């Protein structure tokens, strides 16, 4: 396993991060324990979760993923060797059931941190992230930005001031953002510097062969401001494994179960681009999943690649990607396809 220090922090994280959003929905606690045991045995020390998980979110299961992780940490007694990341939800139709009057303000952030600490059965969260912006902007696959005259938002400075308090209380070590825009990143950095507040140390956004939008604007900020990417959905919800090719819908697969993510395999460009990458991997003697993950692993702005799996066979193949090196020839061919299929699945 490879490890990288997240700049402006003392966190040394494995290049492969274990995602957890299926635990409590597609996976039982026993299966989640098996995944954590295997991943940690392979050198993974980084586990990412959220108060909203599992996905798809609903009132009946909300928080179950953190509870499973908390039970694991208590039983195994290995909390000190792991980096635990979680997220607080912002306002939105997918979060109405978490707390009334959802926002990234002082009250909500403090309530959320305390609830996550209780479910995780820990004293401190290593990396606490804002799951999505508390303002009108384009994220979760939206490319169009609509200017709203009656926009609701929590000022970023207010959010930062709430986060600095939970850091001072020892409940959180470092903070990060997720599903952010270039404007948002620069605002967080500018306001922290101006007011002497803790800076964000990471950004967790989608990044894959089917969605390289991070490279437009965000990657330069990542480089010049030392703000690394924690890449999520590197397999585009499993589409890049090739298991949906020829209009196959495997039983219990994510895109089979959850049609809300259909942008990954429901448009002609998405299907064509996915097939092109799957065929390219096979041409070079690689599994499609490992080529897709190895590409993300190879990007210098990526600190950790967040993988998810619903069984141990998938998990093993995904973690094995850390040992796959892509030739310059293959990288060139990948870039040719990227130029041909511009952002097929943002």
Secondary structure, 3 states (H helix, E strand, C coil): CCEEECCCCCCEEECEEEECCCECCCECHHHHHHHHHHHHHCCCCEEECCCCCCCCCCCCCCCHHHHHHHHHHHHHCCHHHCEEEEEECCCCCCCCCCCCCCCCCHHHHHHHHHHHHHHHCCCCEEEEEECCCCCCCCCCCCCCCCCCCCCCCCCHHHHHHHHHHHHHCCCEEEEEEECCCHHHHHHHHHHHHHHCCCCEEEEEEECECCECHHHCCHHHHHHHCCCEEEEECCCCCCHHHCCCHHHCCCCCCHHHHCHHHHHHCCCHHHHHHHHHHHHHHHHCCCCHHHHHHHHHHHCCCEEEEEECCCCHHHHHHHHHHHHCCCCHHHHHHHHHHHHHCCCCCC
